[in-house]
Amino acid sequence: MDVKALFKCAGYNLFLKHPQEKGLTYFSHMKHALQNAIYLVMAVIVLVIHSVFPRCFESTGSTLVKRVYHNFHLDKEDEKNKIL
């Protein structure tokens, strides 16, 4: 195998294989992953504030974490339905 073919294969595995396995394009996968990352960063910020000031953000952190969990859970349900 020449270097060009190896790079092409490595590039595919690095950038496209996982999104295609999930039935997504590269950019739709990126959007989904970044949305979840933003929710998690927001959850960290509000939970740190909540730890110091318990009356602030009493349910916001858990709501954000549940949203991310729900997003991933829906993805797994979609995969199960595709298999069945």
N, C-alpha and C positions, 0 to 999 in steps of 0.2 A: 504494500500500500504506500503510495507516495504521500508526501507531506501535505499537499493541497487536499487530497481526499481525507486524510486524517483530521485536518483542521475543520473541514466541512462537517464531518461526522461529529467531532467534538463540539462544534458550534451548534449543531442540531440538538445534541444531548443537553447542552448547557442552556439553550434559550427556548427551544420549541417542544421538546419531547414531553415534559410535564404538562404544560398547558394543553397540548393536543390530547393527552391521555385523559384530561378532565373535560374535554369537549369545548375548550376555549381557544380564542386566538391569543397571541402573545400580549396584545394591548388590553384585551378584556381581563386576562389573568392579572396583569399589572394593576389595572384599576381596582379589581376586587381585593388584591393583596394590600395595596396602599390604603384603601378605605379601612380595612381591618387594622392596619398598623396605626392609622390616625386615631381610630376609636380607642386602641390600647394606650397610646401616648396620652390621650385626654383622660383616660381612666387613671393612669398613674398620677397625673397632675392633681386631679380632684381628690384622689385617695390620700395623697400626701397632705394636701390642705386639710382634708377631713380628719386626718390623724392628729393634727395640731388643734384644729377648731371643730370639735365634733358636731356642732350645730350647723356647720356649712356642708353642703353637698351630701345630705343624709342618705340619699338613695341614688345619686347620679353615677357614682363609680360602679356600683353593682349593675345598674341599668346598662351602662356601656359594655361591661364584661358580658352580660347576658346577650346583648346585641351581637357581639362577636361570636359567642358560642352558637347562637341561633343561626348566624350566617354559615358557619362551618357545618352545623348539624343539617341544615337544608341541603348543602352540597352533598353530604353523605347519603341523604334520602334520595336525592336525584340520581346518584350513582346506582343505588339499589334498584330503583325503578327502571333504569336503563338495562340492568342485568336481567330483571324479571321479564 
